[in-house]
């Protein structure tokens, strides 16, 4: 699947027509239309139809369109997949993923729907939500088991319930799960998404938590309100100093390549490959966010 900027993924209840209509205006990188937890059992079919019509008729550009389906073990999961693939969804988000088999079952259902509705095989991505102790323990296998996976995400509320603990402000009970999910995602070459920050009024707390999870290696964070988007984007933006240093490193790399040298040095210090890769990622992020101009045709 093609990589893209995924700093924020905003939850949009699938049974709320006004939010479905206006979701794209707030600037989230991805919109996650929810057919699962935010929709009561009696509204599942109506919500599926609402999201289907929204995807068919609304232009959400440039947002990525993600739908969180119901579990395939429920009466609604397979119908969700078929309708969303038919509607043109970009990514299916699997809830409560615990095993490789969960991913493979979802992948098969998506492939079947792609063939039925004549979509290119493999065009629909997948995102696995890790929401239990078993899911965390299997995170590395889950992350690596399908080329459709664009990322794995932590669902903290269900995870804490599974552990029988309360979710705290400092998040100590999530530390191991967060680190495990990041390591699994990085090893598989996919994105890692952090859980939502529930207190919409506490911007300071949101910024502090986002700063912490960025330092752990997460590539994005789920959000539940439009006002949370800008603070999260601000945290993920590279600083001017990071951009300047990255530009110097890339210039040194290009000069070394022109000389036919495999050695890259800045200020007399040898620069190894991981540092160069980090500099390239910094510039790609700055370009995608419009902070600097893409002069090299990077995508």
N, C-alpha and C positions, 0 to 999 in steps of 0.2 A: 504494500500500500504506500502511496506517496506521502512523505512527511509534510507536516504543515505546522504553523504556529498554533499551539493549544495552551495558552496561559490560563484561560478561563473557560469553564463549561457551565452555563447557567441552566439550572433546572426550570422547566416550564410545565406546570400541571396540564396534562392532556385533556382535562375536562373544563378548561377555562378559555372560552373563545376569545375574550379580550386580550389575554396574555399571548395566546397563539398568534393573534393578529399583529401585535406590537413588539414581539420579542426581539426582532432583528434590529431595532433602532438603537439599542443600548450599547452596542459595541463589543459584546462577548465574542470570543473566537469561535466557540461552539455552542449550539443550543441543544439542550438535552430534554426532549419532550417525553414526559413521564406517563407511562401507562400502568405503572406498578403501585408504589406505596401511596402516592398522592390521590389515587382514584379508588373509590369504594367499589366493592364487588358488584353492586347493582348498576354502576356506571361504566363498567369496563367496555362493553360493546359500543356505547355511545362515544366514549373517549377515543376509542380506536378509530371510529368513523370521522370524528372531528380532526384528529391528527392526520389521517389519510387525506382528507379534503384540504387541510392546510398545506401539506407537502405538495399536493397536486396543483394548487392554485396560487400559493404565495411565493414571492421571490425573496428568499432569505439571504441572498448574496450580500456580503462575502462570508457569512457564517457557515460553519460546518453543521450539518443537520444530523443529530444523533437521537435515537429513540430508545428509552429504557423499556424493554418488554417485560411481561410477566414471565415467571418461571415456566419452562417447558413441561414441568410436572403439574402445572395448574391447567384448568380448562381453557385458558386464554393464550398461552404462550405461542403455540403454533399459528393461531389465527393472527396474532400480533405480527409475527415475522412475515407471513404471506402478504398482509395488507401493507406493511411498511416497505417491503421490497417492491411491491407493485407501485407504490406511491413515489418511489425514487429516493429513498433514504440513503444517506452516506454511510452511517455507522449504526449497528445494532449494539446496544449496551445490555449485557447479560447481568441479571441480578444474582447475588448470592452464589457466586461461582466457587466451587469447592474442589473440583477434580478436573483432570484432563478430559474425562468423558463428557463432562458438562459442556466443555468447549466444542468437542467433536460433534456432539448431538446438535448443538446450535449451528455449527458450520454446515452440517448436512442439510438442515432445514432451510438455511439461507440459500445454499446451492440449488436445492430443489425449486425454491421460489424464483431464483434468477433464471433458471431454465424455462419455467412456466411462463414468466412474464418477459422473456426474451431480453434480459439484461445480460451484459457481459459477465461471464463466469469469473468470480473473484472481485467484482467491482464494489461489493458491499463489505465494508470493514466491520470489525468486531472490537468491542471493549469489554473486558472482564472485570466486574466489580468483586473485590475480595472483602467479605463481610463476616467471616467466622474464623475461629482458630484453625479449623481444618483447611480453609482457603489459604491462610497465611502460610501454613506448613507446606502447602503444595504450590506456592506462588511461582517458584522457579520453573516447575514443570508446566504450569498453566501458561506462563508468559512465552514459553518456547514452542508450544505445541501446534500453532497455526500461523501461517503467513498472513491470514486476514487480520490478526490482532494489531491494532494501532496503539494499544496501551492497556495497562491494568490500573485499577482505581481502588482506593481504600474507602470502605463504608463504615464510618466509626461507630454510629449508633448501634447497628446490629452487631458489630464486633464486640463492643462493650457489653451488650446484653448477653452475648454468647459466653463471655468471660465471667459474667455475673458481677461486674464492677460499674461504678459510675464514671461518666466522662468528666474529667477535671479540666480546669482552665489551663493548667500548664501542660497537660497532655502526656504525662509520664507513662500512663497505661497504654499509650499508642506508640511509644518510641520503638520497640522491637518490631512491631508490625510495619511501621513506616520504613524503617531501615531495610527490612526483608523485602518489601514491595519494590523499593528503589533498586536494590541490588538485582532482583529478578528481572525488572524491566530493562535496566542497563545492560545486563548480560545478554538479553534477547534482542536488544537494539530497538526497543519500543518506548513509548512515553509512560511516565508514572504520574498519576493524578492523586492529589491529596483530597481528603474529605472536606465537607462543608464546615464553615464557621457559623454556628447557629445564631449568635447574637448580632442581628443586623445593625443595631444601634451602636455597637462598640467597634468603631473603625480602628482605634488604637490596638485593640486586641487582635483584630483581623490582620493588621499590618505586622504585628509581632509574630503571629503564627505563620503568616506567609513567608516572612523573612527566615524563620526557622526551617520551614520545609524546603525552601529554595536552597538553603545551605546543605540540607541532606541530599539534594539531587533531584527533587521532584521537578517536573517540567510544567506543571500546571495545577490549578486548584478548582474544585467544584464550588459554585456560588449559588445562593438561593434568592438573591435580590439584586436588581440593577445597580444599586448604590455600592455594591461590593466590587464591581468590575474594575473601576478606575484605580482604587487602592492596590488591588492585586497586580494589575498591569504595571503600576508604578514600581512595585517591589521587583518584578521580574525584568524591568528595563535595565540594561547595562549602564553603568556610570560613564561620565565623560572620560575619566581616567582609564577605565577598563577598555573603552573604545580606542583611545589614543594608543594604549599599549598594544592592543590587538592589531591595529593598523601598522605599527612599527614591526611587529613580528611577521606579519604577512608580507610587508615590503622586503624584509630581510630574506624571507623564504623565496620570494620571486627573484631576488638578486642572486641567491645561491643557485637557483635553477638555471638562470641565464649563464652562469659561469660553469655549469655542469658539475657543480659541487653538491654532495649530499650532506654537507655540514652547514647548519644555520647558526649564526651567532649574532647577538645583540649586546652592545656595550662590552664586547670582549668575552661574553659568557655563552657557552654552548646551549642551544635550545633543543630539547628533545621532542619527539613526536607528540606526546600527550599535551604539551604546552601549545604546540602549533594547532592541534585539533581544537583545543579550548578557545584559542584566538579566532579560529575560523567560525566556531559556533557563536562567539560573541558578536562578530560582524554580521553573520546571518540573522541573528536576532535583532540587531540594531537596524538592519536594512528592512526586515519584515515589519518592524514597528515604525518605519519612516523616520528614524532618528538620523540615519546617514543614507546617502544615495548609493544604490547598487551600481557600482562602476565596472564590475567584473562579470556581470551576467549571471551571478549566482542565484540559485533557486532555493 
